[in-house]
Amino acid sequence: MIRDLILKNRSYRRFDESVVIDESTLRELVDLARCSASGANRQGLKFILSWTPEKNASVFPCLRWAGYLKDWAGPAEGERPTGYIIVLGDTSVSKTFGVDHGIACQSMLLGAAEKGFGGCMFGSVRRDELRKRLGISEQYEILLVLALGKPVEQVVIDEVGADGDIKYWRDEQAVHHVPKRALDDLIL
Ligand SMILES: Cc1cc2nc3c(=O)[nH]c(=O)nc-3n(C[C@H](O)[C@H](O)[C@H](O)COP(=O)(O)O)c2cc1C
């Protein structure tokens, strides 16, 4: 059921680092992005895969984790992603990429969830640093980064309270709460 898969597909930021996501799984996820919608069918996205400990260690410090969790600097060693997909826009194909990268990331995250993996897409990226570390040429715009692994955290959806606060938060048991607005508040 698509609803079950979408509910399972939360943004996960803590992983069991002993369960590695391998190259072939990452390639299967990119193939889902390949088959997804693209504005004017331009297909201007390109992808860099990372699954080795060395390359993963290079990508990790370039991501800004969970801006609302002020006292959390990101996952500790042992709970870090075991793979990344860096989503690039190839400017030799198109100068703008519309919402293609969002669609691609959602397809890949749903695919990951179906396989028992999970992750989080990152728009808040130290792009210059990542470009330097991975040797990404100016031909490519860094659009989003997908961090992936075997989730270990529990994430629950709550309804936004009367105060209207949409910030996600963690309780004493480290359960991650994500307030979502009510359906009737979305449909005009
Ligand atoms: C376009 C986009 C960019 C995001 N960038 C970041 C990011 O830089 N860092 C982060 O920790 N989470 C990031 N997220 C994850 C959101 O915080 C997350 O989707 C939101 O809290 C709702 O949680 P949910 O995905 O479990 O529904 C991003 C999500 C989207 C859609």
The ligand as a Tripos MOL2 file, in Angstrom:
@<TRIPOS>MOLECULE
LIG
   31    33     1     0     0
SMALL
NO_CHARGES

@<TRIPOS>ATOM
      1 C1         13.9130   19.7060    0.3250 C.3       1 LIG1
      2 C2         14.2390   19.2030    1.7080 C.ar      1 LIG1
      3 C3         15.4230   19.5740    2.2980 C.ar      1 LIG1
      4 C4         15.7460   19.0940    3.5810 C.ar      1 LIG1
      5 N1         16.9480   19.4390    4.1380 N.ar      1 LIG1
      6 C5         17.2750   18.9410    5.3490 C.ar      1 LIG1
      7 C6         18.5450   19.2580    5.9130 C.ar      1 LIG1
      8 O1         19.3500   19.9840    5.3410 O.2       1 LIG1
      9 N2         18.8640   18.7300    7.1220 N.ar      1 LIG1
     10 C7         17.9920   17.8880    7.7950 C.ar      1 LIG1
     11 O2         18.3390   17.4130    8.8760 O.2       1 LIG1
     12 N3         16.7700   17.5770    7.2790 N.ar      1 LIG1
     13 C8         16.3940   18.0750    6.0760 C.ar      1 LIG1
     14 N4         15.1740   17.7590    5.5170 N.ar      1 LIG1
     15 C9         14.2590   16.8520    6.2300 C.3       1 LIG1
     16 C10        13.0550   17.6000    6.8640 C.3       1 LIG1
     17 O3         13.4780   18.2260    8.0430 O.3       1 LIG1
     18 C11        11.9260   16.5830    7.1360 C.3       1 LIG1
     19 O4         11.3850   16.1830    5.9100 O.3       1 LIG1
     20 C12        10.8240   17.1650    8.0250 C.3       1 LIG1
     21 O5         11.3090   17.3850    9.3240 O.3       1 LIG1
     22 C13         9.6050   16.2630    8.1050 C.3       1 LIG1
     23 O6          9.9510   14.9900    8.5550 O.3       1 LIG1
     24 P1          9.5160   13.7240    7.7190 P.3       1 LIG1
     25 O7         10.3670   13.7210    6.4630 O.co2     1 LIG1
     26 O8          9.8070   12.5320    8.5950 O.co2     1 LIG1
     27 O9          8.0640   13.8620    7.3720 O.co2     1 LIG1
     28 C14        14.8300   18.2360    4.2620 C.ar      1 LIG1
     29 C15        13.6300   17.8670    3.6410 C.ar      1 LIG1
     30 C16        13.3380   18.3400    2.3820 C.ar      1 LIG1
     31 C17        12.0350   17.9200    1.7310 C.3       1 LIG1
@<TRIPOS>BOND
     1     1     2 1
     2     2     3 ar
     3     2    30 ar
     4     3     4 ar
     5     4     5 ar
     6     4    28 ar
     7     5     6 ar
     8     6     7 ar
     9     6    13 1
    10     7     8 2
    11     7     9 ar
    12     9    10 ar
    13    10    11 2
    14    10    12 ar
    15    12    13 ar
    16    13    14 ar
    17    14    15 1
    18    14    28 ar
    19    15    16 1
    20    16    17 1
    21    16    18 1
    22    18    19 1
    23    18    20 1
    24    20    21 1
    25    20    22 1
    26    22    23 1
    27    23    24 1
    28    24    25 2
    29    24    26 1
    30    24    27 1
    31    28    29 ar
    32    29    30 ar
    33    30    31 1
@<TRIPOS>SUBSTRUCTURE
     1 LIG1         1 GROUP 0 **** ****
